[in-house]
Amino acid sequence: MDYRLELLDEGTFEKLVNRICQGLFGMGVISFAPGKDGGKDGKFIGRANKYPSEKDSWNGKFIVQAKHTANPIASCSDSDFKKTIDEEIKKVKTLKNIGEIDCYLVFTNRKYTGIEGDRLVKKIQDETGLENVVIIGKESLNDLYINPNRNIIREFQLDLNHIPFDFSEEEIKDIILEFHNELPKIKTILEAEVDRIRFDFDRVKIEEKNKKNQLSREYYENEILSHSLQDFEKIESFLSDTRNEEFKEQYFDIAAELRNLIQLKRTNFASFEEIFIFIFKKVSDGNKLNGKRHIFTLLHYMYYECLIGVK
């Protein structure tokens, strides 16, 4: 489950982080009241119970920082976070000079980007002289520390703030990137093909399908007919090309995954267009993806082909 930690306020996020740290280090974790924290939101002295592992746990004076953002697509690569880290490094240096820190942990609900995240960790290590430094992003928060702990989920009511479902968005990204690259090579006579597809839409009684799936007429006409329809033949051409067999397999795999998840989680959404928008945001979350508009086109095509949604 991917919990929407951006919906928490800063104070609650700090409490959540310190609660997690109690499980990792021990009940001796000290929380600090809101205000000027001097570079610390939590503190612990001793040997950690199980961080980074029970066999090889850190020991000494721990300082914990909780860095919250209300931006759901924020990442550790963002310039504002880099600036924050620069400011925190100054505080960590002060703490080290007076012997108040051996281990430094930054918890954030931002997406942890491997290259930039690792670079920031090394920057902290190099500039402070600390060896035990880590930045823990929202992926690790959800997967390692929240999902396995039902008590924390109940205590902070996190089940009220979760993403409706998770899926293999990387496969959609692969398809979109390859489709975007292949577009210039795909030859179609658009006017004739669009007319044919419009006929097909009438033939499968799309209005009835839209009604069953609670897809609004406005969305169907303004988004699917007006913007996506003209590319449906290009998608068909792309998927039927023998050079794209691997992407064709991915297409049908992700369609099957989405079909089952949508059926299972349908009540989390009012209209079907909300599902399109949710999937789009999940795929494009924090990514500089060429051809983002094709995400909608591909989803609309899946819908038209009756691979997702009620027939």
N, C-alpha and C positions, 0 to 999 in steps of 0.2 A: 504494500500500500504506500502510495506517495502522498504524505500528509502536507497540506497547504500551510506551511509554517509562516508564510508571509502574512497570513491573516491574524497571527498573534501580535500583541503589542510587545514593545521592547522588554518591558519588565517581566512579562510572562515567559518570553523566550529565554531571558537570563535564568529564571527559576527552573525552566526545563533543562537547560544546560547543566546547572549545578546539581539537579536531581540525577541526571545521567552520570555525572562525575562521582556522585556518591556510590553508585554501583560499580564504577571502574576503579576508584581509589579507596574508598571507605567512607564511613559516616562522619569522619573528621573534616569533611569539606566545609569551609566557611564561606557563606554568602555575604556580599556587601550590599548595603542599602543604596538606593538610587542617589546619584550625585557624582561629584568628581571622584573617580575611582583610582586615580594614580596608576592606571594601566592594569587594573585587575577587577574582575567581576566575581571571581571565586579563588579560594586559596586552600592548599592542602600541604601538610608536612609529614613526610614518612615514606614508606614503600607502598606503591600502588598495589591494590589487590590483584588486578588483572589488566594493567595497561602498560605497554601494548599487548602483553600476554601474561598469563599466570606464571609461566616458566621464566620469562625474561622481562620482569616488570621494572619500570623506572623508579628511582628513589631520590628523595631530596625535597626541595621546596618547589611546589607546583603553583603556577599562576595560570588562571583560566580567564579567557576573554570570550564574551558572547557578542558577535557582530550581526545584528539583525537588519533585514531590509524588507520593505513592503512591496518591492518590485518582484513579481513572480518569475521574471526571466533574467534576473541579475546573475552575474557570474563573477568569479575571482579575477577574471581578465579585465573587468571594468576599471576605468581610470579612477573612479571615486574610491574603489576598494584599495587600489594600489596606493593612493594618497593616504588612506586610513592606516595602512600597514606602515608607511613611512613615519607617520605620527606616533604609532605604537612602538616602533623600534626605539625612538628616543626615550620613552618611558621604561622600556625593558632595559636599556643601557643603565638608566638611573638605578633601577632595582638590582641589577647585577653588581653595580659598583658598591652597593651597601650590603651585598650578600643576601638578598631577599629572593633570589630566583635561581633554580637549576633546570626546571622543566617548564616549557611554555606551550600552551595549547590554545588555539583560536578556533572556536566553533562558529560557523556561519550557516545561514540558510540559503546561501548563494550556491550556484552550480560550481562544482570544483572542476576546473579545466586542467587537465594533466600537465601540459607544458608550462603554462603560466603559473598554476598553483605550485608546482614543484620549484619554479624559479623564485617565487616569493618566499617559500620555506628556506631555500638556500640563502636568499638575501638576508633574512632574519638571522640565520646561523652565522653568516660571514660578518655581519655588522655588529652582532652582540657577543659573539664568542660562545654562544650556547650550542650544545650538540643536540639536546632533546627538544626539538621543535616540531610542531605539526599544525597544519590547518585542516580542519574537518568540515567538509561541505555537506550540502543537503542530501546527497546520495548516501553517504556513510551514516548520516544522522538517521535517515529513514530505514535503511537496510540493516545496519548493525546495532543501533541503539534504541530505536523506537519500536519497529515492527516486532522484535522478539519479546518486548516487555509490555504485556497487557496492563500491568499496574500503572505505568506511566501514561499509556493511552487513555485509561479511565481517569486518572488524576487530572490530566490537562484537557480532557474531553477532545482529544485529537481526532476521534472518529467522526466528529461533526465537521471537521475541516480536512477532507481527503479528496484526492483526485479520483473521479468516478471509476476509471479503470486504466490499467497500464498495458502497453502492447509493444511490439518490436518496431519502434519508429525508425530504427537505423535502416531496416529493409526498405521502408518507403523512401528514405533519403537516397539510398542507392539507386532506386528506380527513377526517381525524379531527376537526379543528376545525369544519369545515362540518357534518359528521354530528352532532357534539355540539350545535351550534346548532339543527339541524333536528329533533332528537329530540322536543321538546315538540309539534311539529306533526304528527308521524307517528302515525296512528291504526291500531291493530291489536287484534284479539281474540286475546290471547296464548294462552289455553288451547287453542283450536282450532288455531292456527297452530303452536304447539309440538308438538302431537300429530302434525300433518301432517309437520313437519320430522323428528320422531323416526322416522316411517314411512319418510321418504326416506333417513335414515341407514341403516336396515335394508335398504332396497331397493338401495342402492349397495354393500352389503356392506362397511360401514365397518371391520369387524373385519379383513377381508382387507387393506384399504388400510393400516390401522394396522400390521399385521404387516410388510407390504412396506417401510414407511417407518420401522420401528422406533420407533413412537410407543407408549409404554406404556399399558396398560389403565387404570392409576391416573390418569394425566394426562388421558386421554380422558374418563373418567367424572367426575373431580373438577373439571376445568377447563372442558373443552368442553361436556359435557352439563349440568353443574350451573350454570355461570356464563355461557357465551357463547351457548348455543343459543337462549335466549329473545330474543335481539336479532337473530338471523339474518333474520327477516322484516322487521325495521326497516331493516336494511342493504339488503335487496332492494328495499324500497319507496323508500329514498333513492336508490339507483342507477337505478331505473326512472323516477323523476320527471324530466320533460323539462327542468326548471329546473337540474338537476344534470348536464347532458350533459358539461360540462368536467371535472367530478370523476369522472364515469364513465370518460372517456377516460384520465384519470390513473390510475384504479384498474386498468384493464386493462394500461396501460403498465408500471406498477410490478409488477403480478403477473407479467408476461412477463419483466421484468428479474430478479425474485427467483427465478422458476422456473429460469432458465438458470444463475444464480449458485449456487443451492442444488445443482443437478445437478453443477456443476463442482467445488464445494467440499464436497460431502457428507461426504467422509472426514475433514474437520476436526472433525466432531461425532460423538458416540457415538449418542445418541438424538435423535429429531426435535424433542422438546420443548426441547432445548438451542438449536436453531435459532430457535424462537419467542422464547426468552428473550434470545438474542443480538440479534435484530432489535429487540425491545422496548427493550433498553438503548441500542442505537444511535440509535433514533428519539427516545427521551426523554432522551438524554445532556445533562445540564446545562440542560434547558429546563423552564420552568414552563408545561406544556402542559395545558390543560383537557381532561378526559376521557381521561387516559392509559390507563385500563382498556380503552378502545375499541380500542387498538392490538392487544391480544390478540384481541379479538372479531373485528376485521377480518382478522387473520392466520388465525384459526381458520375464518372463513368462506371465505377463499381456499382453505384446505386442503380444506374440505368440498366446495367447488365443483370440486375437482381442478385448480385453477389453479396450485397449488404442490404438490410431492410426487408420488411415483409413484402412478399410478392403480391 
